[in-house]
């Protein structure tokens, strides 16, 4: 890999054999679609590009939002050498060689933009290799990632870069890109004579989930299908056939994984069965491990439903077993049944908050000894030391309750569990009041 023969994509020769998405790659900011929050006149990234700001940067956003394209446009506008580097295919040896070449180029007054696609896939040592060169200005690093940089990029490298968040394109923007590709005689499909109905383009845009690359690839497939059948108009059924299946933006180990399970949990907590079903389907249809989902659903039962509907836990455990027994897709119905029940069930986090309070006291207070009256006394020595002395056996007492302190002395009379008035927990609250009344009567 050499710096001296690298050319930014906008000035490269057109290759008609390249995929449509590559041929239609914008060559200037005026052709670039979307990201107006960054690129509209007066916006931060636009000003940085037009001002030839040499700061390194990280582009964070979902696939197909134009991260690579934007990096190439920046190289073209700023007349810098452009090196494209894949974190999937390259290691630290290649990184060091590129840096050596960059230093040589800098000696001749040449500026270098090093674009690292999927930079989050580099480990700490590989990311650290960039630091001295970014610090000295030998290279201008532009990294692209679909993962949250706060989690995936070293703090030292991140502090030397500006992070720009790119968002998925809207369906209207995708339709405009598709129409542009159909009308372009040099890079697009105009020479083929293929046209498309509005419904066909809307179908591709809808199924692409904001991914421009995926949408253009689908358009190309649809055009080839039409040509193979002697047709010149792309219809909605043909577009749907070309897409096969909607693209679901999801990464089982990335931010989408955590965002969507969070949305599912919070929809259940907010008693919204429709939203809960939607987020469940988003995870399962994107290929998430159904047993992971089942485990999280069990957690929802104990965290958010609790003793307001204690049967919810058994239902969720049964749904987990059904998923394990049936697999997908049938097992998904068991999980769907569970989330709908959880969403509609009465809610209580009283046990959850009570246990959190207990844990806090366990951490913050001294590990007091068990009160003597609660200790077992299996030996004569223990009995002589008053182990078990004054213990009251509740079953022998009226009301089956003894007026006996069971917490350590330092936490005597501390109350952790405060039942709500929801579902069956209302009955538990009444029982606690009854227990307190019995104890009070025994004191008098």
C-alpha positions as CSV (number, residue, x, y, z in Angstrom):
1,X,0.0,0.0,0.0
2,X,1.5,3.4,-1.0
3,X,0.4,6.9,-0.4
4,X,1.8,8.3,-3.6
5,X,-0.6,6.6,-6.0
6,X,-3.7,7.1,-4.0
7,X,-6.6,9.0,-5.5
8,X,-9.8,10.1,-3.8
9,X,-12.8,8.4,-5.3
10,X,-14.5,11.5,-6.7
11,X,-11.7,11.9,-9.3
12,X,-11.3,8.2,-10.0
13,X,-12.2,6.8,-13.4
14,X,-15.7,5.5,-13.8
15,X,-16.0,1.7,-13.9
16,X,-19.3,0.6,-15.4
17,X,-18.7,-2.9,-13.9
18,X,-18.8,-1.5,-10.4
19,X,-22.0,-1.9,-8.4
20,X,-24.6,0.9,-8.8
21,X,-24.1,2.1,-5.3
22,X,-20.4,2.6,-6.0
23,X,-21.0,4.3,-9.3
24,X,-23.5,6.7,-7.8
25,X,-21.2,7.7,-4.9
26,X,-21.5,11.6,-4.7
27,X,-18.4,13.5,-5.8
28,X,-19.2,16.7,-4.0
29,X,-21.0,18.1,-1.0
30,X,-23.7,19.5,-3.3
31,X,-24.5,15.9,-4.5
32,X,-24.3,14.5,-1.0
33,X,-27.7,13.5,0.4
34,X,-28.7,13.9,4.0
35,X,-26.9,14.9,7.2
36,X,-28.1,18.4,7.0
37,X,-27.6,18.8,10.7
38,X,-23.8,18.7,9.9
39,X,-23.5,19.8,6.3
40,X,-26.1,22.6,5.8
41,X,-24.5,26.0,5.3
42,X,-23.1,27.2,8.6
43,X,-23.2,23.8,10.2
44,X,-20.1,22.5,12.1
45,X,-18.8,19.9,9.7
46,X,-19.5,22.1,6.6
47,X,-17.5,24.9,8.2
48,X,-14.7,22.5,9.1
49,X,-14.5,21.2,5.5
50,X,-14.7,24.6,3.9
51,X,-12.1,26.0,6.3
52,X,-9.7,23.1,5.6
53,X,-9.7,22.2,9.3
54,X,-7.1,19.5,9.7
55,X,-8.6,18.0,12.9
56,X,-9.1,14.2,12.9
57,X,-12.6,13.0,13.3
58,X,-14.8,10.0,13.8
59,X,-18.0,9.4,11.8
60,X,-20.5,7.4,13.9
61,X,-23.7,6.2,12.3
62,X,-25.6,3.2,10.9
63,X,-24.6,1.5,7.6
64,X,-25.3,3.2,4.3
65,X,-25.4,6.8,5.7
66,X,-22.4,8.0,3.6
67,X,-19.5,7.8,6.1
68,X,-17.0,6.6,3.5
69,X,-18.3,8.9,0.8
70,X,-18.0,11.9,3.1
71,X,-14.4,11.1,3.9
72,X,-13.6,10.9,0.2
73,X,-15.3,14.2,-0.5
74,X,-13.2,15.8,2.3
75,X,-10.0,14.5,0.7
76,X,-11.1,15.8,-2.7
77,X,-12.1,19.2,-1.4
78,X,-8.9,19.6,0.7
79,X,-6.7,18.1,-2.1
80,X,-5.3,15.6,0.3
81,X,-4.0,12.1,-0.5
82,X,-6.5,9.5,0.5
83,X,-5.8,6.1,1.9
84,X,-8.6,3.8,2.7
85,X,-7.9,1.3,5.4
86,X,-10.1,-1.5,6.6
87,X,-10.0,-2.6,10.2
88,X,-11.3,-5.9,9.2
89,X,-8.5,-6.8,6.8
90,X,-5.5,-5.0,8.2
91,X,-3.3,-5.3,11.2
92,X,-0.7,-3.3,13.1
93,X,2.0,-4.1,10.6
94,X,0.1,-2.5,7.8
95,X,-0.7,0.5,10.1
96,X,3.0,1.2,10.7
97,X,3.8,0.9,7.1
98,X,1.1,3.4,6.2
99,X,2.4,5.8,8.8
100,X,6.0,5.6,7.5
101,X,4.7,6.4,4.0
102,X,2.6,9.3,5.4
103,X,5.7,10.8,7.0
104,X,7.6,10.6,3.8
105,X,4.7,12.3,2.0
106,X,4.6,15.0,4.6
107,X,8.3,15.7,3.9
108,X,7.3,16.6,0.3
109,X,4.5,18.8,1.6
110,X,1.7,16.3,0.8
111,X,-1.2,16.0,3.2
112,X,-2.7,12.7,3.9
113,X,-6.2,11.6,5.0
114,X,-6.2,8.1,6.4
115,X,-9.7,6.7,6.4
116,X,-10.3,3.7,8.7
117,X,-13.5,1.9,8.1
118,X,-15.0,0.0,11.1
119,X,-12.3,1.5,13.3
120,X,-14.1,0.0,16.3
121,X,-12.7,-3.4,15.2
122,X,-9.1,-2.4,16.0
123,X,-7.9,-3.4,19.4
124,X,-6.3,-1.0,21.9
125,X,-2.7,-1.6,20.6
126,X,-3.8,-1.0,17.0
127,X,-5.7,2.2,17.9
128,X,-2.7,3.4,20.0
129,X,-0.5,3.1,16.9
130,X,-2.3,6.1,15.4
131,X,-1.7,8.4,18.4
132,X,1.7,9.8,17.7
133,X,1.0,10.4,14.1
134,X,-2.4,12.1,14.8
135,X,-0.7,14.2,17.5
136,X,2.1,15.4,15.2
137,X,-0.3,16.0,12.3
138,X,1.4,13.5,10.1
139,X,-2.0,12.2,9.1
140,X,-5.5,13.4,9.4
141,X,-7.4,10.4,10.7
142,X,-11.1,9.9,9.7
143,X,-12.6,6.8,11.3
144,X,-16.0,5.3,10.6
145,X,-17.9,3.2,13.0
146,X,-21.4,1.9,13.5
147,X,-20.7,1.4,17.2
148,X,-20.8,4.0,20.0
149,X,-17.3,5.6,20.0
150,X,-17.6,6.1,23.8
151,X,-17.5,2.4,24.2
152,X,-15.3,1.2,21.3
153,X,-12.7,3.9,20.8
154,X,-9.7,4.4,23.1
155,X,-10.2,7.5,25.3
156,X,-6.7,8.8,24.2
157,X,-7.6,8.6,20.5
158,X,-11.1,9.8,21.0
159,X,-9.9,12.9,22.8
160,X,-7.9,13.9,19.7
161,X,-10.8,13.5,17.3
162,X,-14.1,15.3,16.8
163,X,-17.1,12.9,16.7
164,X,-19.9,13.5,14.2
165,X,-23.1,11.5,14.4
166,X,-24.6,10.6,11.1
167,X,-28.3,9.5,11.0
168,X,-30.2,7.1,8.8
169,X,-31.6,8.7,5.6
170,X,-35.3,9.3,5.5
171,X,-37.4,7.4,3.0
172,X,-37.9,10.6,1.0
173,X,-34.1,11.0,0.7
174,X,-33.7,7.4,-0.3
175,X,-36.4,7.8,-3.0
176,X,-34.5,10.9,-4.3
177,X,-31.3,8.9,-4.6
178,X,-33.1,6.1,-6.4
179,X,-34.7,8.5,-8.9
180,X,-31.3,10.1,-9.4
181,X,-29.8,6.7,-10.2
182,X,-32.6,6.0,-12.7
183,X,-32.1,9.3,-14.5
184,X,-28.3,9.4,-14.6
185,X,-27.0,8.4,-18.1
186,X,-23.4,8.1,-17.2
187,X,-23.2,6.4,-13.8
188,X,-26.8,5.3,-13.3
189,X,-29.4,3.3,-15.2
190,X,-30.8,5.8,-17.7
191,X,-29.2,4.0,-20.6
192,X,-31.2,0.9,-19.8
193,X,-34.5,2.6,-20.4
194,X,-35.8,1.3,-17.0
195,X,-38.3,3.5,-15.2
196,X,-40.1,2.9,-11.9
197,X,-43.4,3.6,-10.3
198,X,-43.6,5.7,-7.2
199,X,-44.8,2.7,-5.3
200,X,-41.8,0.6,-6.3
201,X,-39.4,3.3,-5.2
202,X,-41.3,3.8,-1.9
203,X,-41.1,0.0,-1.3
204,X,-37.4,-0.1,-1.8
205,X,-36.9,3.0,0.4
206,X,-39.1,1.5,3.1
207,X,-37.4,-1.9,3.1
208,X,-33.9,-0.4,3.2
209,X,-34.2,1.1,6.7
210,X,-32.3,4.3,5.7
211,X,-29.4,2.4,4.1
212,X,-28.6,4.1,0.8
213,X,-26.2,1.4,-0.3
214,X,-28.7,-1.3,0.3
215,X,-31.4,0.7,-1.5
216,X,-29.2,1.3,-4.6
217,X,-28.2,-2.4,-4.7
218,X,-31.8,-3.4,-4.6
219,X,-32.7,-1.0,-7.4
220,X,-29.9,-2.6,-9.5
221,X,-31.2,-6.1,-8.8
222,X,-34.8,-5.0,-9.6
223,X,-33.6,-3.5,-12.9
224,X,-31.8,-6.7,-13.9
225,X,-34.9,-8.7,-13.0
226,X,-37.0,-6.4,-15.2
227,X,-34.6,-6.6,-18.1
228,X,-34.5,-10.4,-17.9
229,X,-38.3,-10.5,-18.2
230,X,-38.4,-8.0,-21.0
231,X,-40.0,-5.3,-18.9
232,X,-39.1,-1.6,-18.7
233,X,-41.1,-0.5,-15.6
234,X,-40.2,-1.5,-12.1
235,X,-43.4,-2.2,-10.2
236,X,-44.0,-2.6,-6.5
237,X,-44.2,-6.5,-6.7
238,X,-40.9,-6.6,-8.6
239,X,-39.3,-4.2,-6.1
240,X,-40.4,-6.4,-3.2
241,X,-39.0,-9.4,-4.9
242,X,-35.7,-7.7,-5.4
243,X,-35.5,-6.8,-1.7
244,X,-36.6,-10.2,-0.5
245,X,-36.7,-9.1,3.1
246,X,-36.6,-5.8,4.9
247,X,-33.1,-4.8,6.2
248,X,-33.2,-4.6,10.0
249,X,-30.6,-2.4,11.5
250,X,-29.3,-4.6,14.3
251,X,-26.0,-5.6,15.8
252,X,-26.2,-8.4,18.4
253,X,-23.2,-7.1,20.2
254,X,-23.5,-3.4,19.5
255,X,-25.6,-0.4,20.5
256,X,-28.7,-1.5,18.7
257,X,-28.8,-4.6,20.8
258,X,-28.9,-2.6,24.0
259,X,-31.2,0.1,22.7
260,X,-33.9,-2.3,21.5
261,X,-33.9,-4.5,24.6
262,X,-34.1,-1.3,26.6
263,X,-37.1,-0.2,24.5
264,X,-38.7,-3.6,25.1
265,X,-38.2,-3.5,28.8
266,X,-39.5,0.1,29.1
267,X,-42.5,-0.6,27.0
268,X,-43.4,-3.5,29.3
269,X,-42.9,-1.3,32.3
270,X,-45.1,1.4,30.8
271,X,-47.9,-1.2,30.2
272,X,-47.8,-0.8,26.4
273,X,-48.3,-4.3,24.9
274,X,-48.2,-3.1,21.3
275,X,-44.8,-1.4,21.6
276,X,-43.6,-4.4,23.6
277,X,-44.6,-6.8,20.8
278,X,-43.0,-4.5,18.2
279,X,-39.6,-4.3,19.9
280,X,-39.7,-8.1,20.6
281,X,-40.2,-8.7,16.9
282,X,-37.5,-6.3,15.9
283,X,-35.0,-8.4,18.0
284,X,-36.2,-11.8,17.0
285,X,-36.6,-11.1,13.3
286,X,-33.1,-9.6,13.2
287,X,-31.6,-12.8,14.5
288,X,-31.1,-12.1,18.2
289,X,-30.5,-15.1,20.4
290,X,-34.1,-15.9,21.6
291,X,-32.8,-17.3,24.9
292,X,-31.1,-14.0,25.6
293,X,-34.5,-12.3,25.1
294,X,-36.2,-15.0,27.3
295,X,-33.7,-14.3,30.1
296,X,-34.4,-10.6,29.9
297,X,-38.2,-11.2,30.0
298,X,-37.8,-13.3,33.2
299,X,-35.9,-10.3,34.7
300,X,-38.8,-8.0,33.8
301,X,-41.1,-10.3,35.7
302,X,-39.1,-10.0,38.9
303,X,-38.1,-6.4,38.5
304,X,-41.2,-4.6,37.3
305,X,-44.1,-7.0,38.1
306,X,-42.9,-8.6,41.3
307,X,-45.4,-9.6,43.9
308,X,-48.2,-7.6,42.3
309,X,-48.6,-10.6,40.0
310,X,-46.3,-13.3,41.2
311,X,-47.6,-15.8,38.7
312,X,-45.8,-13.7,36.0
313,X,-42.5,-15.3,36.9
314,X,-43.8,-18.8,36.3
315,X,-45.4,-17.7,33.0
316,X,-42.0,-16.2,31.8
317,X,-40.1,-19.3,32.9
318,X,-42.6,-21.4,30.9
319,X,-42.1,-19.2,27.9
320,X,-38.4,-19.7,28.2
321,X,-38.8,-23.5,28.3
322,X,-41.2,-23.3,25.3
323,X,-38.7,-21.4,23.3
324,X,-35.9,-23.9,24.2
325,X,-38.2,-26.8,23.3
326,X,-39.7,-25.4,20.1
327,X,-37.1,-23.0,18.8
328,X,-37.9,-20.3,16.2
329,X,-40.3,-19.3,14.8
330,X,-42.9,-21.1,17.0
331,X,-41.1,-20.4,20.3
332,X,-41.4,-16.7,19.5
333,X,-45.1,-16.9,20.2
334,X,-44.4,-18.0,23.7
335,X,-42.2,-15.0,24.3
336,X,-44.8,-12.8,22.7
337,X,-47.4,-14.2,25.0
338,X,-45.2,-13.5,28.0
339,X,-44.4,-9.8,27.1
340,X,-48.1,-9.1,26.5
341,X,-49.0,-10.5,29.9
342,X,-46.2,-8.6,31.5
343,X,-47.2,-5.3,29.8
344,X,-50.8,-5.7,31.0
345,X,-50.0,-7.1,34.5
346,X,-50.1,-4.8,37.6
347,X,-46.7,-3.3,38.3
348,X,-44.6,-3.2,41.4
349,X,-40.9,-2.7,41.9
350,X,-41.2,-2.9,45.7
351,X,-39.1,-6.0,46.1
352,X,-36.6,-4.7,43.6
353,X,-36.1,-1.4,45.5
354,X,-36.2,-3.2,48.9
355,X,-33.4,-5.5,47.9
356,X,-31.4,-2.6,46.5
357,X,-31.8,-0.8,49.9
358,X,-30.7,-4.0,51.7
359,X,-27.6,-4.3,49.5
360,X,-26.8,-0.7,50.2
361,X,-27.0,-1.3,54.0
362,X,-25.0,-4.5,53.7
363,X,-22.2,-2.5,52.0
364,X,-22.4,0.6,54.2
365,X,-22.9,-0.8,57.7
366,X,-20.8,-3.1,59.9
367,X,-21.3,-6.9,59.5
368,X,-23.1,-7.2,62.8
369,X,-23.4,-10.6,64.4
370,X,-26.6,-12.5,64.3
371,X,-28.7,-11.8,67.4
372,X,-28.2,-14.6,70.0
373,X,-31.9,-15.5,70.1
374,X,-31.8,-16.3,66.3
375,X,-28.8,-18.6,66.5
376,X,-28.9,-22.4,66.5
377,X,-27.6,-24.1,69.6
378,X,-26.6,-27.7,68.7
379,X,-24.0,-28.0,71.4
380,X,-24.0,-27.5,75.2
381,X,-21.3,-24.8,74.9
382,X,-23.5,-22.8,72.5
383,X,-26.4,-23.1,74.9
384,X,-24.2,-22.0,77.8
385,X,-23.3,-18.9,75.7
386,X,-27.1,-18.1,75.4
387,X,-27.3,-19.2,71.7
388,X,-31.1,-19.5,71.0
389,X,-32.1,-18.0,74.4
390,X,-35.4,-16.2,74.4
391,X,-36.2,-17.5,70.8
392,X,-40.0,-17.6,70.3
393,X,-41.4,-20.3,68.0
394,X,-44.0,-18.5,66.0
395,X,-46.2,-21.6,65.4
396,X,-46.9,-21.9,69.1
397,X,-48.1,-18.3,69.4
398,X,-51.4,-16.7,68.8
399,X,-51.5,-15.2,65.3
400,X,-48.3,-17.2,64.4
401,X,-46.3,-14.0,65.0
402,X,-43.8,-13.2,67.8
403,X,-42.8,-9.7,68.9
404,X,-39.2,-10.5,68.3
405,X,-36.5,-8.4,66.5
406,X,-34.9,-10.4,63.7
407,X,-32.6,-7.7,62.2
408,X,-29.1,-6.9,63.7
409,X,-29.2,-4.4,66.6
410,X,-27.8,-1.6,64.5
411,X,-30.7,-1.9,62.0
412,X,-33.4,-2.7,64.4
413,X,-36.9,-1.8,63.2
414,X,-35.6,-0.8,59.8
415,X,-38.1,-1.3,57.1
416,X,-37.1,-2.1,53.5
417,X,-40.2,-3.6,51.8
418,X,-43.0,-1.2,51.1
419,X,-45.7,-3.0,49.1
420,X,-47.8,-1.0,46.6
421,X,-51.5,-1.1,46.3
422,X,-51.2,-2.9,42.9
423,X,-52.6,-6.4,42.2
424,X,-51.9,-9.0,44.8
425,X,-49.4,-6.8,46.5
426,X,-52.4,-4.9,47.9
427,X,-53.2,-8.1,49.9
428,X,-49.6,-8.3,51.1
429,X,-49.8,-4.7,52.4
430,X,-52.9,-5.7,54.3
431,X,-51.1,-8.7,55.7
432,X,-48.2,-6.5,56.8
433,X,-50.6,-4.2,58.6
434,X,-52.1,-7.2,60.4
435,X,-48.7,-8.5,61.5
436,X,-47.8,-5.1,62.8
437,X,-51.1,-5.0,64.7
438,X,-50.5,-8.4,66.3
439,X,-47.0,-7.5,67.4
440,X,-48.3,-4.2,68.9
441,X,-50.9,-6.1,70.9
442,X,-48.3,-8.4,72.3
443,X,-46.2,-5.5,73.6
444,X,-49.1,-4.3,75.7
